[in-house]
Amino acid sequence: MKIAIVAPACTLDRAVADSVSALAREHYPSVELVFHPQCFLSWGHFAGTDAERSSAFLEAANDPAFDAVWVARGGYGSNRLLETVLHRLEVPARRKTYLGYSDLGFLLAGLKAAGFPKLAHGPMPADFKRKDGEKAVRRALDFLALGLRNGFDPAVEDNVPFAAFNITILSELLGTPWQPDLSGHVLLLEDVSEHLYRIDRAMFHITSNPAMRKVRGIRLGRVSDIQPNDPDFAQTPEQIVRHWCEVSGIPYLGAADIGHDVENKIVPFGLWRPESASTS
């Protein structure tokens, strides 16, 4: 198996790439990881210009030699590629698995809206930098290289469609051409480094959207590194999500095991098909 790694948002540390490559050589000898040189570019906030990041993503996605595209890290910037990459994806791109989370939600949403069948929220190479990050990376490679579901969120069921997003990213997507159809899906949400009033505002936006009210229900993952608020917001993330679910009539289904940490689990988009180790 050959896996392409690109960075649609921010720059990846070369030392992390070297460590992840070494891990793969030791534990997944049948897998070849190819870090696109673009991963290490720097242009202000981003891993290269919009054109360079778009070109790298298209090269990886359209190259039939690759079986999967694994996003190097999050940050911010994937949304700036949507207008330029989605209409230029070719037949080989539809056959690949795409894995990442956080800012990648922009591209996952666009690919979902375009009918791409093999998408998943899950750990990225940059997670190796976290304490005990190796287990997050191995969870991702178990999925990509071996087709295993041992790293799935425990809520994932074979015959129920799922999707997972960062709360802020999903809120920003609503009303755009790349808003995915999540009708009947169990929607898992998480966030990081936001004020609780921003989480509250984003949940108002998400649950007020008529299309989003067609989801099967919402599960809440971890909302971490909450920014200080003066005065105190006086509600927990779960209370916020429960409130907006109650107001909108969307069932609140409980906790999810996803978030910006090493315990972040994999959530395939759509239906998981064990017999083919793919999603749709």
C-alpha positions as CSV (number, residue, x, y, z in Angstrom):
1,M,0.0,0.0,0.0
2,K,1.2,3.5,-0.8
3,I,-0.1,6.5,1.2
4,A,0.4,10.1,0.2
5,I,0.7,12.8,2.9
6,V,-0.1,16.4,2.1
7,A,-0.6,19.5,4.2
8,P,-3.6,21.6,3.0
9,A,-3.3,23.9,6.0
10,C,-0.2,24.5,8.1
11,T,3.4,23.3,7.9
12,L,4.5,19.9,9.2
13,D,7.7,19.5,11.3
14,R,10.2,17.4,9.4
15,A,11.2,15.6,12.6
16,V,7.6,14.4,12.9
17,A,7.6,13.2,9.4
18,D,10.8,11.3,10.0
19,S,9.4,9.7,13.2
20,V,6.2,8.7,11.6
21,S,8.1,7.2,8.6
22,A,10.3,5.2,11.0
23,L,7.3,3.9,12.9
24,A,5.7,2.8,9.6
25,R,8.8,1.0,8.5
26,E,9.0,-0.9,11.8
27,H,5.4,-1.8,12.3
28,Y,3.8,-1.6,8.8
29,P,6.5,-2.9,6.4
30,S,4.0,-3.3,3.5
31,V,3.2,0.4,3.6
32,E,5.1,3.2,1.9
33,L,4.5,6.6,3.3
34,V,5.2,9.5,0.9
35,F,5.4,12.9,2.4
36,H,4.9,15.5,-0.4
37,P,7.6,18.2,-0.2
38,Q,4.9,20.7,0.1
39,C,4.3,19.6,3.7
40,F,7.5,21.4,4.7
41,L,6.9,24.7,2.8
42,S,6.1,27.9,4.7
43,W,4.2,30.9,3.4
44,G,3.0,33.0,6.3
45,H,0.5,31.0,8.2
46,F,0.3,28.2,5.6
47,A,2.3,25.3,4.3
48,G,3.0,27.1,1.0
49,T,0.8,29.3,-1.1
50,D,-2.8,28.4,-1.9
51,A,-1.5,27.3,-5.4
52,E,1.2,25.1,-3.9
53,R,-1.1,23.5,-1.5
54,S,-3.8,22.9,-4.1
55,S,-1.3,21.4,-6.5
56,A,0.1,19.0,-3.9
57,F,-3.4,17.8,-2.9
58,L,-4.4,17.3,-6.6
59,E,-1.1,15.4,-7.3
60,A,-1.7,13.1,-4.4
61,A,-5.4,12.6,-5.1
62,N,-5.2,12.1,-8.8
63,D,-2.2,9.8,-8.9
64,P,-3.4,6.2,-9.3
65,A,-0.3,4.9,-7.5
66,F,-1.6,6.1,-4.2
67,D,-4.2,4.2,-2.2
68,A,-4.9,6.9,0.3
69,V,-4.4,10.6,1.1
70,W,-3.5,11.3,4.7
71,V,-3.5,14.9,5.8
72,A,-0.4,15.9,7.7
73,R,-1.9,18.3,10.2
74,G,-4.7,20.8,10.8
75,G,-4.5,24.5,11.7
76,Y,-6.2,26.6,9.2
77,G,-6.3,26.9,5.4
78,S,-8.1,23.9,3.8
79,N,-11.1,26.0,3.0
80,R,-9.0,28.2,0.7
81,L,-8.5,25.2,-1.6
82,L,-12.1,24.2,-2.1
83,E,-12.8,26.5,-5.1
84,T,-9.7,25.2,-6.9
85,V,-9.4,21.5,-6.2
86,L,-12.8,19.8,-6.1
87,H,-13.7,20.3,-9.8
88,R,-10.2,19.1,-10.8
89,L,-10.3,15.7,-9.1
90,E,-10.2,12.8,-11.5
91,V,-11.4,9.2,-11.4
92,P,-8.4,7.8,-9.4
93,A,-9.2,10.4,-6.7
94,R,-12.6,8.7,-6.0
95,R,-11.0,5.4,-5.3
96,K,-8.9,6.6,-2.4
97,T,-9.4,6.9,1.4
98,Y,-9.0,10.4,2.9
99,L,-8.2,10.7,6.5
100,G,-7.8,13.6,8.9
101,Y,-9.7,15.9,11.2
102,S,-10.0,19.5,12.5
103,D,-9.4,21.9,9.6
104,L,-9.6,19.1,7.1
105,G,-13.3,19.1,7.8
106,F,-13.6,21.7,5.0
107,L,-12.2,19.3,2.4
108,L,-14.0,16.2,3.9
109,A,-17.3,18.1,3.6
110,G,-16.6,19.1,0.0
111,L,-15.6,15.5,-0.9
112,K,-18.7,14.2,0.9
113,A,-20.9,16.7,-1.0
114,A,-19.3,15.5,-4.2
115,G,-20.1,11.9,-3.5
116,F,-16.7,10.6,-2.6
117,P,-17.2,7.3,-0.8
118,K,-14.1,6.7,1.4
119,L,-13.7,9.5,3.9
120,A,-12.9,9.4,7.6
121,H,-12.2,11.6,10.6
122,G,-9.2,10.4,12.5
123,P,-5.6,11.0,13.7
124,M,-2.9,12.7,11.5
125,P,0.9,12.5,11.5
126,A,1.2,15.7,13.5
127,D,-0.5,13.9,16.4
128,F,2.8,12.1,16.9
129,K,4.0,15.2,18.7
130,R,1.5,14.8,21.5
131,K,2.4,12.8,24.6
132,D,1.9,9.1,23.7
133,G,1.2,10.3,20.1
134,E,2.5,7.0,18.7
135,K,-0.8,5.3,19.6
136,A,-2.8,7.8,17.7
137,V,-0.6,7.4,14.6
138,R,-0.8,3.6,14.8
139,R,-4.6,3.9,15.1
140,A,-4.7,5.7,11.8
141,L,-2.3,3.3,10.1
142,D,-4.3,0.3,11.4
143,F,-7.2,1.8,9.6
144,L,-5.5,2.9,6.4
145,A,-3.1,0.1,5.9
146,L,-4.9,-2.9,7.4
147,G,-8.6,-1.9,7.2
148,L,-9.1,-2.5,10.9
149,R,-11.9,-0.9,12.9
150,N,-10.3,-1.3,16.3
151,G,-9.7,2.4,16.4
152,F,-13.3,3.4,15.6
153,D,-15.4,5.5,18.0
154,P,-17.4,2.9,20.0
155,A,-20.7,4.4,18.8
156,V,-20.0,3.5,15.2
157,E,-22.5,0.9,13.9
158,D,-22.4,-1.1,10.7
159,N,-25.8,-0.1,9.4
160,V,-26.0,3.5,10.5
161,P,-24.3,6.4,8.7
162,F,-21.9,8.6,10.7
163,A,-19.9,11.8,10.2
164,A,-17.6,13.8,12.5
165,F,-16.6,17.5,12.4
166,N,-15.1,20.2,14.4
167,I,-18.0,22.4,15.6
168,T,-16.5,25.7,14.3
169,I,-15.6,24.2,10.9
170,L,-19.1,22.7,10.4
171,S,-20.8,26.0,11.3
172,E,-18.7,27.9,8.8
173,L,-19.6,25.4,6.1
174,L,-23.3,25.7,6.4
175,G,-24.9,27.6,3.5
176,T,-21.9,27.1,1.2
177,P,-21.8,24.9,-1.9
178,W,-19.8,22.4,0.2
179,Q,-22.3,21.8,2.9
180,P,-22.6,18.0,3.0
181,D,-25.9,16.1,3.1
182,L,-25.9,14.5,6.6
183,S,-29.6,13.4,6.5
184,G,-29.9,10.3,8.7
185,H,-26.3,10.5,9.9
186,V,-25.2,10.3,13.5
187,L,-23.1,13.5,13.8
188,L,-20.1,13.6,16.2
189,L,-18.8,17.0,17.1
190,E,-15.7,18.3,18.9
191,D,-13.7,21.5,19.2
192,V,-10.6,23.1,20.7
193,S,-9.3,26.5,21.8
194,E,-12.7,28.3,21.6
195,H,-14.7,30.5,24.1
196,L,-17.8,28.8,25.3
197,Y,-19.9,31.6,23.9
198,R,-18.5,30.8,20.5
199,I,-19.4,27.2,20.9
200,D,-22.9,28.3,21.9
201,R,-23.2,30.5,18.8
202,A,-21.9,27.8,16.5
203,M,-24.4,25.3,17.9
204,F,-27.2,27.8,17.4
205,H,-26.1,28.0,13.8
206,I,-25.7,24.3,13.2
207,T,-29.0,23.2,14.9
208,S,-31.0,26.0,13.2
209,N,-30.1,24.9,9.7
210,P,-33.0,23.0,8.2
211,A,-30.8,20.4,6.5
212,M,-28.9,19.8,9.8
213,R,-32.2,19.1,11.5
214,K,-32.4,15.9,9.4
215,V,-29.5,14.2,11.2
216,R,-30.3,11.1,13.2
217,G,-28.8,12.7,16.3
218,I,-25.7,14.4,17.8
219,R,-22.9,13.1,20.0
220,L,-20.4,15.4,21.7
221,G,-16.8,14.6,21.8
222,R,-14.2,16.6,23.8
223,V,-14.2,20.4,23.8
224,S,-10.7,21.2,25.1
225,D,-8.5,24.1,25.8
226,I,-11.5,26.3,26.5
227,Q,-10.6,30.0,26.5
228,P,-11.4,32.1,29.6
229,N,-14.6,34.1,29.6
230,D,-15.4,37.1,31.7
231,P,-18.0,36.7,33.1
232,D,-18.0,32.9,33.4
233,F,-20.3,31.4,30.8
234,A,-21.7,29.1,33.5
235,Q,-22.5,26.2,31.2
236,T,-20.5,23.2,30.2
237,P,-20.1,22.2,26.5
238,E,-22.5,19.3,27.1
239,Q,-25.1,21.6,28.6
240,I,-24.7,23.9,25.5
241,V,-25.1,21.1,23.0
242,R,-28.0,19.6,25.0
243,H,-29.8,23.0,25.0
244,W,-29.6,23.5,21.3
245,C,-30.6,19.9,20.6
246,E,-33.6,20.3,22.7
247,V,-34.5,23.6,21.1
248,S,-34.1,22.2,17.6
249,G,-35.6,18.8,18.2
250,I,-32.4,17.0,17.3
251,P,-31.8,14.0,19.6
252,Y,-28.8,14.2,21.8
253,L,-27.2,10.8,21.9
254,G,-24.5,11.2,24.5
255,A,-20.7,11.4,24.5
256,A,-18.3,10.7,21.6
257,D,-14.6,9.6,21.9
258,I,-13.2,12.2,19.6
259,G,-11.2,15.4,20.1
260,H,-7.9,17.1,19.7
261,D,-5.9,14.5,21.7
262,V,-4.2,11.1,21.4
263,E,-7.5,9.4,22.2
264,N,-9.2,10.8,19.1
265,K,-11.0,7.9,17.5
266,I,-11.8,7.2,13.9
267,V,-15.2,8.0,12.4
268,P,-15.9,6.8,8.9
269,F,-18.3,8.9,6.9
270,G,-21.4,7.2,5.8
271,L,-21.8,3.5,6.2
272,W,-18.9,1.2,7.2
273,R,-18.7,-2.0,5.2
274,P,-16.5,-4.5,7.0
275,E,-16.4,-6.9,4.1
276,S,-14.8,-4.3,1.9
277,A,-13.0,-2.2,4.5
278,S,-14.4,0.9,2.9
279,T,-16.9,3.7,3.6
280,S,-19.7,5.0,1.5
